[in-house]
Amino acid sequence: MIMSINPWEDTIIALITPAGRGAVGVIRISGPDTIPLLSHVFPKAQVNQWPSHTPKLAQFYAGQEKLDEVLVTLFRAPKSYTREEVAEISLHGSPYILRQAINTLLKAGARMANPGEFTQRAWLNGALDLTQAEAVADLIAAESALAHKAAFSHLKGGFSDKLQELRTELLTLAALLELELDFAEEDVEFADRTQLLITLQKIQTEVTRLSNSFQLGNAIRNGIPTAIIGKPNAGKSTLLNALLKEQKAIVSDIPGTTRDIIEDKLFIGGGEFRLMDTAGIRATEDVIEQAGIQKTKEAIASAQIILYVLDSTQETPQQAVIWCENNLSFSENTQLIILGNKSDLLSNSIDPDKNSKYVYLPIAAKTGQGIEALLQTLTDLAGFTEVPDVLVTQARHQEALLHTTTALNQVQLAFEEQLPTDLIARDLRDALYHLGTITGEISPDEILGSIFSKFCIGK
């Protein structure tokens, strides 16, 4: 049996295709004993002579039993995902075959991989930095075109390159100041303070831009929670069906039909909107309907965009705005769109209030009138029409950038007040520390544990 004492020197395995019955299942192996393990389950093959990155047909043996005819690809170190010896075995997707194959490999000395352990080894061996490792999980989870684009950009090092550029400039400043400290007794000034301030302000501007991009980046990565609200029978469920182009919600003339939150995803402009069709808000003695209304209020509190649907034959946009301001509690950053439904039943069109800070759109959800204009408005409000090449998508990254900004502000203040060089150098070191935590050049254990625990097993 193949054994190892150091957990980072042993050999790990995992099923990297979804669990359950399928046409094919793939088992990944990584570690120093990959070749001996393959030799154990393919005793009639000359595994040592197999070339890298070349699929081989082989007979998989579970003990003395021929289990399956499989395709094996060996990735020799360091030209592999983890930079270790890696192999991927493609078997028929029978749960029995996969279970027997995994048990055979475990008995031969491998162990099951932990969540994210393959990617963690890739990071430890220098194949990826921490932002690229996180991008692997984001790429797997991406459901929209923009989420895919952002994750792929991070994986290819777009974000890392920008951070490295900033760190290099900060290191240059720090080196000059540290040099002055080494010659403090001679009272030598190696760095022109005016030029240092110009460089510092340039760095501050870029760090702030990256930090501010998080709102858009987070919306792209996680989707925008969008609550559809209004009074009973205003047409909320009809609107949901019109947006999704399917009969997702039950539509009825009976008030209070929607009792629970109905959720689905809408993909427009390359981005994702997480739609929540809610119960109509009204005074009611019905306990179940009251529970639905409470969920509506919770949805409103979490929403970034609120679509207030009104019945144009019963309510005006001005009345809707007043009602929302008096009865709803939502963040000032939440976008409120007033939708005048059933506008096709009006003899005269309604002119929007030009002084209102809210958007008003006339629609007819049943016929589809105004839906295209609504989709365009949602795309514009979300910012999906102008997406920068490099943006922040993780809360961890933004937090580190905010700490970096604080440290840089202290540096600027110290320059302006002509404080001692050692104090300026200390704040610069703080800024470098926080930037380093993003890419993993400085990596507290609790950050690593949090990141890789969220990965699926097999990646």
N, C-alpha and C positions, 0 to 999 in steps of 0.2 A: 504493500500500500504506500502511496506517495504522501508524505506528510511535510508540513512546514511549521516553524515556530512563529516567525514574523508574519502578521496578518497581511502585510503588503508584499510579501514574497511568496504567498501561496497562489494556487490556481483556482479561479472562480468560474462558475458556469451559470447560465440562466436561459430560460426560454424567452426569446426576444420577439416572438410573434404572439398575438393575442391568445389567451387561454380559450379552450373549447375545441370543437371539431372543425377542421378546415382541410383544404387540399394539401397544404404544406405547413410544417412547423419547423422553426429554425432554432437551434441551440448554439449559443455563443460560448466560447472558452477563451480565457485570457490568463496568462501567467507563465512562469518558467517551466512548468511541467506539462505544457500543452502537447508537446510532441510525444512524451511517454504516455499520456492519456490516450492520444489518438492511436498509438501503437497497441495499447491494451484493447481497444474496441475494434480495431481493424488489424487483427493479428496476421492476416495474409497479405497485407499491403506493405510496401517499402516506404513508410511515412517519412523517414529521414531524407529520402531522395526527392520528395515532392517539391516542386518549385513554388515560389510565393505567388499569390494572386491568380492561381490557376485551378479551376474546379476539377475535382477528381471523383470518379464513380467508384464506390467501395461498398463492401458488405459489412454492416454493423452487427457485431456479435455481443449479445448479453450473456456472458458466461460462455457456455457451449452452444447456445441457441443462436441461430442466425435470425436477427430481429427484423432487419429491413435493408433494402438496397438504397443507398443514400448518395447525396452529392456533398462533397466536402471541399471547402476553400480554406487554404492555409495562408495566413498573412504573417510573414516573418518579420521579427523585430529588426529595426525600429520603424519599418514602413507599415504600421498598423494603427488602428484607432487609438489603442492605449500605449503604443510604442513598445508593447511586450509581444511575446509570441501569442498570436490569436488564431482561432479557427472558428468557422461557422459551418454547422452540419445541417443540411436541409433534409428532413425526413418526411414521410407521409404524415398527414395531420391527425392521425388517429390518437385519441387521448391515451389509449393503452400503450401504443408505440412510444409516444413522447415520455410517458411516465416511466416505462421500463428503461428507456435510454438515459434519462436523467439519473435514475437510481443506480444504473451501471456505472456512470461517471462518478457519482458520489462515493460508491463503494471502492472505486479505484483511487480515491484520495482527493478529489476536487471538493469544493464546498459551494453552496449556493451564494450567489452574489447578493449584496445588500442593495437597496434602492440607490441608483445613481453611481454604483461603484465602478463601472467601466469608465464612465466619464470622469469620475474623481481620479482614477488612475491616469487617465489621459492628461488631466491637469497636473497631477503630481510629477508626471514624467515630462512635462514641458510641451506637450502637444497643443494645449489650449491654455489661455488665461481664464480667469474666473468669469469674466463677462461672456466669453465664448462658450464656456461650459453651461452657463445659465441659458444662453441662446439655444443650445441643443434642446432643452426642455421646452422652450418657447416655440421652437420650430415644429416640434412634435404636436404641440397643443394648438398651433395656429389654425383658425377656421376661416379667416378672411384673407383677401389678397394683401391688404396693408399689414396685417399681423405677420404674414409670411415674409413680406419684404423687409420689415423691421428686424425680425429674428434672423433672417438670412444675412442681412447687413452686419449684425452684431457677430454672427458666427464667422464671417469672413474677415472680421477685425476692424470694421469701420469705426466703431465706438472706441475700441482699444487704441487704434492709431491716434485718434483725436486726444485721448487721455494721455497717451505717451508723449505727444507733442507738448501738451501743457506741462507735464511733469519735467520734461527736458528743460523747458524755459525756466521753471521754478528752481530746478537743480542748479542751473547756471547762476541765478541770483543768489541762491543759498551758498554756493561755493565761493563766490566773491566776498560775501559777508563773513563766512567762516575763515577765509584767508585774512581778512582784516583783524579778526579776533586773534589769529596766530601771531600777528604783528602789532598787537594792541599797545605795547610799550613804546613802539616807534611812532604811534599816532599816524599811521598810514591809511589813506582812503583809496582803496582799489577801484571802487565803483562810483561812477558819477550818479549822484542821487536823483537828478532830474531825469536821466535816461532810465534809471531803475523804476521810477514812478510811472513813466510812460509804458514800460514793459509790463509792470504790475497791473495797470489799468486795462491793458489789452487782455491779459489773462483773466482778470475779473469779469470783463465783458463776456468772454467766451464761456466761462464757468456759469455765469448767470443765464446765458442763453440756453445752455444745456439743461440747467435746472428747471427753467421755465418750460422747456419742451415736455416735461413729464406729464402735464395734464393731457396733452394730445397723445403722447406715447402710451400712457395708461389706458386711454380710451381705445386706442388701436389694439393693444394687447388683450384687454379684458372685455371689450365691447362697451357700449354706452347704455346704461340702464334708462329706459324710456317708459314712463307711466302714462297709460291712457285713462283719463279720469273724466268725470262729469256726472250729471244727474241721471237718474234712471230713465231709460228709453231715449237717450239723446243720440244713440247710434254708435256707442263705443265698440261693441262686439262686431258690428257691421264694418267699422273702420279697420279693426284688426284683420278681419277676413279679406278686406280689400287690399290691405298692405301685403299680406302673405299670399294672396291669390289662391286661397283655399278656405274651406269651411272649417276653420279651427274652433270657433266659438259658436255656441247655440244662440240664434237670433230669435227674439220673441217680442210681441207687443206687450207682454205681461211685465210690469215693472219688477225689478229685483231678480231677474233671471240669473245674472252672474252673481254667485255667492262667494267664489274663491278667485284667487289670482290665476289667470291663464297666461302662461309665458311661452314665448317662442322667439326665434332669432330672425332678424331681417338684415340682409346683406345688400348694401347700396354704396356706391362711390368707393368700392374697395374695402369698406369698413363694416363693422358689425353693430347693430342696435339690438339690445335685449328688451323686447317689447313685453309690457305687463298690462294686460287688460284687467281692469279692476271693477269691483262692485260699485254701483251707483251710490253716491253719497246723499242720504236723506235721513230724516227722523223716522225711526221704525221701532215697533215693539217686537219684531221677529228676532229671536236670539241668534239664529244662524246668520241672518242678514247683518245683524250688528257685528258679528265676528268677521264677516266679509268686509264691512266698512272699516273695521280696525286694521285689517290687512291692507286696505287701500291707503290708509294714512301712513302705514309703514313703508309702502311702496313709494309714496310721494316723498317721504323723508330720504330715501336712498337714491331717488332718480336724479339724473343730470339734465334730462329733458322731460317736460311735462306737456302732454297733449291734452288740453281741456276741450272736450267735445260738447258743443251746445246745440240744442235744437233751435235753429234760426226762426222757426215759427212761434217759439215760446220765449226766447231769451235773446237779448242783444249782446254784442261783444263788450260794451261798456258795463252792463250788468254782470257779465261773467268775470271781468277783471275785478270789479268791486267784491264779488262773492269770493273769488280766489284769495284776495288780499285779506279779507275778514275771516275766512274759515280754514285756510290752509297754512301749514308751516313748512317752509322749504328754504334752502340756502339762497342767498342773493346771487350765487353763481349759477343757480339752476335756470335753465332756459324755459320760459313758458310760452307755448304757442296756443293761441285761441283758434279753434277750428269751428267755423260756422257751418254745421252740417245741415242737410236738407235745404241748402240755399237754392236748389232748383225749384223749390215750391214757392219761392218769394216772387212777387210781381216786380219788385224793385231791388237792385243790388244795394248792398250795405257798404258805405265808404268807411275804411278803417280810420281809427283815431290816430292822426299823424303824431300826436304828442305822447302817445302811449309807448312805454319801453318794451311792450310785448308785441309779438308778431301775430297778425290776424290773417287767416286764410279762409276763404269760402270754399266749401267742398260739398259733394253729394256722394257719400260713401257707398250708397246702394248702386249708383250708376257709374262710379269711378271718376266723376268730375272733380278736378282739383287735386287728385292723388299724385300726379306727376309733379305738380308744383310743390306739394308737401315733401315728396322725396328729395327734390332739389334743395329745399329749405333745410331739411335735416342734414344733408351732406355739407351744406355751407356752414351751418351752425357748429357742426362737429369739427370743422377744420380739415376735413378729408380731401379738400381740393388742393391744398398747398401743404404737402408733407415734406419736411427737410430730410436730407439723406441720412443725417445722424441725429437721433433723438433718444431721450431717456425713457425706458419702458418699465423699469423696476423701481419700487419704492425705496429699496436699499440704496440704489445708486443716487436717487435724488437726495436722500438723507445725508449721504457722504458729501455730495456737492454743496449742500447747504452749510455743512460744517466747514467745508473748504472756503466757502464765501465768507463766513464769519472770521476765520483765521486770516484771510487776505485783507479783510477790512481792518483788522487789528494791525497788520503790517503797514497798510497805507496810513493809518492814524499815527503809528509810531514814526514813520518817515516825516510826516507833516509836523509832528511835535518834536522832531529831532531827538528821539529817545536813544538810549545806548544801543549799540549794534547787537549786543548779546540778546536783548529783548526782541529785536526785529528778527534775528536768526531763529529764535525759539518759535515765534509765530509762523515763520516760513516752514519750519520742520513740521508743525501741526498741519499746515495745508498739505504738505507732501504726504504725511501719514494718511490723511483722509482720502486723498486721491488714490493712494496705494491700496487701500482696502477695497476699492471697486474692482480692480483688475486681479487682486490676489497677491500682489507683491508684498503686501502686509495682510495677513489673514488670521484674525482671531478664530479660535476653534469653534466658538458658538455660531459664527457666521457660516463657516463651512458646514457644520451640522445642519443648520437650517436650510441651506441651499440644496445639498445633495439628498436630504431626506424626502424632498418633494418630487424627486425623479421616479419614474416607473422602474421596476426591476427589469434588468436586461439592457438598460441604457446608463 
